[in-house]
Amino acid sequence: MRALAGVALLGLWQLAAVAAANPSFIPSPGAVWEQLLRLSTTHDGIRGYSGSLLLEHLGISLRRILIGSAIGVAGGLVAGVVLGTVPWIRVVAEPVVTFVRALPPLAYFSLLIIWFGIDETPKLWLLAIAALPPVAVATAAAVHGAPTDLVEAARALGASRRDVIRDVVLPHALPEIFTGVRLAVGIAYSSVVAAETVNGVPGIGGMVRDAQRYLQTDVVALGLLAIGLSGLLIDGLLRVAEKRLIPWRGRS
């Protein structure tokens, strides 16, 4: 069914390209395929796009996403545990987390550039800030909703506060935390184009933005397909990791 759906989408894409009769508006699948071959090799002395192959652009963006997501997820886990276990901090800090979550990445990217310049640092901070709130919110909600009877039983058996969090609260919260991690990685991935608007080449988002300036719509479409397909692969890997690390999910 998925293969048939893919063929149908390609057919509709081709029909739309023929109907538009303007490659700068809707490039055909064949044109995008030609760009895939061109940007994956050295053609007429030109190596890929702006001196880097397509896989190199994608790899650099994935590295940025990995580092930024790791920082954001780690910060979100710590913040979520604190928010879920310390009521007065939850009251004070929860509106701040919600405020940051509501901001679009481009809203604070300019400020990050002023603070950190145009190298890698503002890009990583942007991705980290985008990834932190989903994990913090999911972790706080899951920790706060830990079964009271299990917590009280652990305390009755002499468990310390740290033991309760480690052995009771976190195992119960892990499924929801992992959902937050998946959301965070997805948000960071969708923010990579914004992160690479300034000095983003090499990088898949920077390539898309640069091609857009010169109306290279086939390159833009290729970049979007690369981002989407690699995002599906990453999400699939996270699903596999979730099944192996949290085998008790969905069991009563």
C-alpha positions in Angstrom: 0.0 0.0 0.0 2.8 2.4 0.8 4.6 1.6 -2.4 1.3 2.2 -4.4 0.8 5.5 -2.5 4.3 6.6 -3.4 3.8 5.8 -7.1 0.5 7.7 -7.0 2.1 10.7 -5.4 4.9 10.7 -8.0 2.2 10.6 -10.7 0.3 13.5 -9.2 3.6 15.4 -8.9 4.4 14.9 -12.6 0.9 15.9 -13.6 1.2 19.1 -11.5 4.6 19.9 -13.1 3.2 19.4 -16.6 0.1 21.5 -15.8 2.3 24.3 -14.3 4.6 24.3 -17.3 7.1 26.3 -15.2 10.1 24.4 -13.7 10.8 27.4 -11.5 7.4 26.9 -9.9 6.9 23.1 -9.8 9.9 21.1 -10.9 9.3 17.6 -12.3 10.4 14.5 -10.5 12.9 13.9 -13.4 14.5 17.3 -12.8 14.8 16.6 -9.1 16.4 13.2 -9.9 18.9 14.9 -12.2 19.8 17.3 -9.4 20.2 14.3 -7.0 22.7 12.8 -9.4 24.5 16.1 -10.1 24.8 17.1 -6.4 26.0 13.6 -5.4 29.0 13.7 -7.8 31.6 16.0 -9.4 30.1 17.3 -12.6 32.0 19.4 -15.1 34.6 20.2 -12.4 31.8 21.3 -10.0 31.6 19.3 -6.8 28.1 18.9 -5.5 26.6 22.2 -4.4 28.9 25.0 -3.2 31.8 22.5 -3.1 30.0 19.9 -0.9 28.2 16.8 -1.9 24.5 16.3 -1.0 25.4 13.7 1.6 28.0 16.0 3.1 25.4 18.8 3.4 23.0 16.4 5.1 25.7 15.0 7.4 26.7 18.4 8.7 23.0 19.2 9.4 22.5 15.9 11.1 25.6 16.6 13.3 24.1 19.9 14.3 20.8 18.3 15.1 22.4 15.6 17.1 24.4 18.0 19.2 21.6 20.5 19.7 19.0 17.8 20.4 21.4 16.1 22.9 21.9 19.4 24.8 18.2 20.2 24.7 17.1 16.7 25.8 19.6 16.7 28.7 18.5 20.1 29.9 14.8 19.1 29.4 15.2 16.0 31.5 16.8 17.8 34.4 14.3 20.7 34.2 11.4 18.2 33.9 12.4 16.2 37.0 12.9 19.3 39.0 9.5 20.8 37.9 7.8 17.5 38.6 9.2 17.0 42.1 9.6 20.5 43.6 6.1 22.2 43.6 7.3 25.8 44.2 9.8 25.6 41.3 7.0 24.2 39.1 4.9 27.2 39.9 7.7 29.7 39.2 9.4 28.0 36.2 6.5 26.4 34.3 5.3 29.7 32.7 8.9 30.3 31.5 9.1 26.9 29.8 5.7 27.5 28.2 6.8 30.9 27.0 9.9 29.5 25.3 7.9 26.7 23.8 5.5 29.2 22.2 8.3 31.2 20.5 9.1 30.3 16.9 12.9 29.6 16.3 13.4 32.7 14.1 12.1 34.9 16.9 15.2 34.4 19.0 17.7 33.4 16.4 18.7 37.1 15.7 19.4 37.6 19.3 21.5 34.5 19.4 23.5 35.8 16.5 24.1 39.1 18.3 25.3 37.2 21.4 27.4 34.4 19.8 28.2 35.5 16.2 27.6 33.6 13.0 29.6 30.4 13.5 28.2 27.1 14.9 27.4 28.3 18.4 24.1 30.1 17.6 22.9 27.3 15.5 23.4 24.7 18.2 21.8 27.0 20.8 18.8 27.4 18.6 18.3 23.7 18.2 18.9 23.1 21.9 16.3 25.7 22.9 13.8 24.3 20.4 14.3 20.8 21.7 14.3 21.6 25.5 10.6 22.5 26.2 8.9 19.3 24.8 11.1 17.1 26.9 10.7 19.3 30.0 6.9 19.4 29.7 6.6 15.7 29.1 9.0 14.8 31.9 7.4 17.1 34.4 3.9 15.8 33.6 5.0 12.2 33.8 7.0 12.6 37.0 4.2 14.6 38.7 1.8 11.8 37.8 3.8 9.0 39.3 1.5 6.5 41.2 1.2 7.8 44.8 0.8 4.2 46.2 4.1 3.1 44.7 5.9 6.2 45.9 4.5 5.8 49.5 5.3 2.0 49.4 8.9 2.8 48.5 9.2 5.4 51.3 7.7 2.9 53.8 10.4 0.5 52.8 13.1 3.1 53.7 13.8 4.5 50.2 15.3 8.0 50.2 14.0 10.7 47.9 16.7 10.0 45.4 15.9 6.3 45.5 12.2 7.0 44.9 13.0 9.2 41.9 15.4 6.7 40.4 13.6 3.4 41.1 9.9 4.4 41.0 9.3 7.8 39.4 11.6 7.6 36.4 10.7 4.1 35.2 7.1 5.0 35.4 7.8 8.3 33.5 10.1 6.8 30.8 7.4 6.2 28.2 6.1 9.7 28.3 9.7 11.1 28.5 10.6 9.1 25.3 7.6 10.6 23.6 8.9 14.0 24.5 12.3 13.1 23.2 10.8 12.1 19.8 8.9 15.4 19.7 12.0 17.3 20.6 14.1 15.7 17.9 11.3 16.4 15.4 11.1 20.1 16.4 14.9 20.4 16.2 14.9 18.8 12.8 12.2 21.2 11.5 14.2 24.1 13.0 17.4 23.3 11.1 16.4 25.4 8.1 16.0 28.4 10.4 19.3 27.6 12.1 21.1 27.5 8.8 19.7 30.8 7.4 22.9 32.5 8.3 26.2 31.0 7.3 24.5 27.7 6.9 26.4 26.3 3.9 27.5 23.5 4.0 24.3 22.2 5.5 21.1 20.9 4.0 19.0 23.8 5.3 21.6 26.3 4.1 21.6 24.7 0.7 17.8 25.0 0.5 17.9 28.7 1.5 20.7 29.4 -0.9 19.0 27.6 -3.8 15.8 29.5 -3.1 17.5 32.8 -3.6 18.4 31.8 -7.2 15.1 30.1 -8.0 16.6 26.7 -8.1 13.3 25.0 -7.2 14.6 21.6 -8.1 17.4 21.9 -5.6 15.0 23.2 -3.0 12.7 20.2 -3.6 15.6 17.8 -3.4 16.7 19.4 -0.1 13.2 19.1 1.4 13.0 15.5 0.3 16.4 14.8 1.9 15.2 16.4 5.1 11.9 14.6 5.2 13.3 11.1 4.3 16.2 11.4 6.8 13.6 12.6 9.4 11.5 9.5 8.8 14.7 7.3 9.3 15.6 9.0 12.5 12.1 8.6 13.9 12.1 5.0 12.9 15.4 4.5 14.8 13.9 6.2 17.8 10.9 3.9 17.7 13.2 0.9 17.6 15.2 2.2 20.6 11.9 2.9 22.5 10.8 -0.7 22.0 14.1 -2.1 23.3 14.7 0.4 26.1 11.1 0.5 27.4 9.6 -3.0 26.8 7.0 -2.4 29.5 5.3 0.4 27.6 1.6 -0.3 27.0 1.5 -3.0 29.7 -0.8 -2.6 32.6 
